[in-house]
């Protein structure tokens, strides 16, 4: 039996001070990258642009989103599922605010310890990848 997948597009949003934005959905505990499910008719970067607008009031130019790769980890909020994320890097210098199902946002240091409960995809995959690969070259 194969583990069911949830396909998402997620953003590693980097602010002018080098911190990254994490979000927590209403009724959940884990902070994670903003983004969401890819609809059947969407390309991942289109899904990302739609989700960032809906969840954070952030309008992005999809051409500016740098695709970092496809990453997988156990889903934080759906036990027994694997989240498969198309992850994009974006530098932003615009205000954001929690909207739709987002209850809380938090800017965190990408290098130091983060004293929050993080989703497996964030803590085990995306942040280590960013630290190892992007801090020197992105």
JORAHU-V248832 format. One record per backbone hydrogen bond with DSSP energy under -0.5 kcal/mol. NH is the residue of the N-H (numbers start at 1). CO is the residue of the C=O. E is the energy in kcal/mol with one decimal. If there is no record, write none. Layout:
nh = <NH:NH>
co = <CO:CO>
e = <E:E>
This chain:
nh = <4:6:7:8:8:9:10:11:12:13:14:14:15:15:18:20:21:22:23:24:25:26:28:31:32:36:38:39:42:46:47:48:49:50:51:52:53:54:55:56:57:58:59:60:62:64:65:66:66:67:68:69:71:73:75:81:82:83:84:84:85:85:86:87:87:88:89:90:92:92:97:99:102:103:103:104:106:108:115:116:118:119:123:124:125:125:126:127:129:130:131:132:133:134:134:135:137:138>
co = <80:82:5:6:84:36:86:34:88:11:12:90:13:19:15:108:13:106:32:104:30:101:25:117:23:9:7:37:39:43:43:44:45:46:47:48:49:50:51:52:53:52:57:58:60:61:62:64:89:65:87:87:85:83:81:78:4:73:6:82:71:83:8:69:85:10:66:12:14:90:56:55:99:24:101:24:22:20:113:114:116:31:119:120:120:121:121:122:125:126:127:128:129:129:130:130:133:134>
e = <-0.5:-2.4:-0.5:-0.5:-2.4:-2.6:-2.5:-2.7:-3.2:-0.9:-0.5:-3.0:-0.5:-2.9:-2.1:-2.7:-1.4:-2.8:-3.2:-2.5:-0.5:-3.5:-1.8:-2.9:-2.3:-2.0:-1.9:-0.6:-1.8:-0.6:-2.3:-2.4:-2.1:-2.3:-2.8:-2.8:-1.8:-2.6:-3.1:-1.9:-1.4:-1.9:-0.6:-0.6:-0.8:-2.5:-1.1:-0.6:-2.6:-0.6:-3.2:-1.1:-2.7:-1.6:-2.5:-1.8:-2.7:-2.9:-2.9:-0.5:-3.5:-0.6:-2.4:-2.9:-0.7:-2.5:-3.1:-2.1:-2.7:-0.5:-1.6:-2.1:-2.6:-2.5:-0.5:-1.7:-2.4:-2.9:-0.6:-1.3:-0.7:-2.7:-2.5:-2.7:-0.6:-0.9:-3.0:-2.4:-2.3:-2.7:-2.7:-2.4:-2.6:-0.7:-0.9:-1.9:-0.9:-2.7>
